[in-house]
Amino acid sequence: MSTNTVESQADLKRVVSRVTKRLIPILLLMYILAFLDRSNLGFAKDAWQADTGISDAAYALGAGIFFIGYAVFEVPSNLMMQRVGAKIWLARIMVSWGIVSSLMMFATNEWLFYGLRVLLGITEAGFFPGVILFLTYWIPLDYRARVNGLFYFGAPLAFIFGGPLSGLLLDLDGLGGMHGWQIMFLVTGIVTVIVGIIAFYYLDNGPKTAKWIGEKDREILLSALSLEETSKESHSPRGAWKALFSPAVLYFSAAFLTIQMSVYGITFYLPTQIAEIVGKPVGFEVGLLTSVPWICALIATFLLTRLADSTGQRRLIATCALAAAGLGIVLSGVIENPILALAAMCLGAAGFISVQPVFWTLPTSFLTGAAAASGIALINSIGNLGGFLAPIAKNAAEESFGPSAGLILLAIIAFIGAALIAASRYVNKILRATDGTKALDTFAVEVHNNPTEKAQNPNNTEFSK
């Protein structure tokens, strides 16, 4: 390997590191607020239901109905972001969902609750797939799992810090004549609006327009991204509409649906599960305990995303992580010992959080242009229907078969998702025959990350078998 090649690899790593330090803090804060907005409903559940008289069935429906509006508007939102630019669109999403989130303080009956949850889904639609698409504008594939992973820190951090914060806000019950859950929705909504305004002035649409990047660094980054885009062109569906009907995209959508069902089936109920284990009401102390599984998720995500990038074994790592999530979920439902039950929740949270940033390297490794905008959004929108289905399925299973049946069902779904990811290499042989794209094992996405090999053949798009 030539000295120049070694230097170019070092330069690219340095530029990616600088970009990461610039973008991830604000994107991470935005995602923390997005996840905190969703988890707030779980923290408010007991006190809110006690004050409003809303039933468990209505809660489950309202918790899940958010994802109907979210799913319907995902693809249009991502296509709009591609047209108007990331900074204005991501900021618009945050400001509008922050306003609606604050209005949740007025959800005192079922119909107001349902309406605000649908509206919240519509206003937040496009945020997550928008960020995933936005990162492809900045981060080459070889670094994407770990950068995705840093963005995904938002989920566990929302629970590590958000859990105690939500509990503390709930404990302010009576302040200003408001219930604790009203204070919680109001405060977090206002903070979201403020961060959305900051994001508008802080973000850039891409490397070409960023004034904080020097010309030399800009050329290094754009050259790497251009090389990646060129390698995708013969493998990606042509255009936004073809991506929506691509068998490969639909396969990823099914896999992501199973991931999201495992995530939201527990997320909505974790605070009450912890409260039952320790025998105390949801508040500051329970909020502290709910942070433990998310600390484990944070560590797992940090380690596994770096392992995925360094070894290239993204498919295998994603499979194992989701299988571990399923194991943790089922054990948390059948183990009676409080400490072991909490350990099982830690395994479950670590698995279903760490699998996601690795999973997203798979579709973004071959989708490009408008196909990337619509394909990423479709995968996320179908996947997030899991947020609608999971609470309902969990509730139905528990009513029919007992208290542990809901978590066992979600564990089975996680195992099915792990099997889909594991089988993707072989299924792709059938799918690519109908996909209309060049033969490439896009599902394996186990790129050889050996710098020497890349230097000798920089145009190599061969995926390991």
Salt bridges, closest charged atoms under 4 A:
ASP11 OD1 - ARG14 NH2 3.85
ASP51 OD2 - HIS179 ND1 3.26
ASP56 OD1 - LYS45 NZ 3.43
GLU124 OE2 - ARG38 NH2 2.83
ASP142 OD2 - LYS454 NZ 1.56
ASP173 OD1 - HIS179 ND1 3.77
GLU215 OE2 - ARG218 NH2 3.23
ASP217 OD1 - ARG14 NH2 3.01
ASP217 OD2 - ARG18 NH1 3.65
GLU228 OE2 - ARG144 NH2 2.64
GLU228 OE2 - LYS232 NZ 3.12
GLU229 OE2 - LYS232 NZ 3.35
GLU285 OE2 - LYS280 NZ 2.87
ASP309 OD2 - ARG146 NE 2.97
ASP309 OD1 - ARG314 NH2 3.00
GLU398 OE2 - LYS394 NZ 2.82
GLU446 OE2 - ARG315 NE 3.25
GLU446 OE1 - ARG425 NH2 3.24
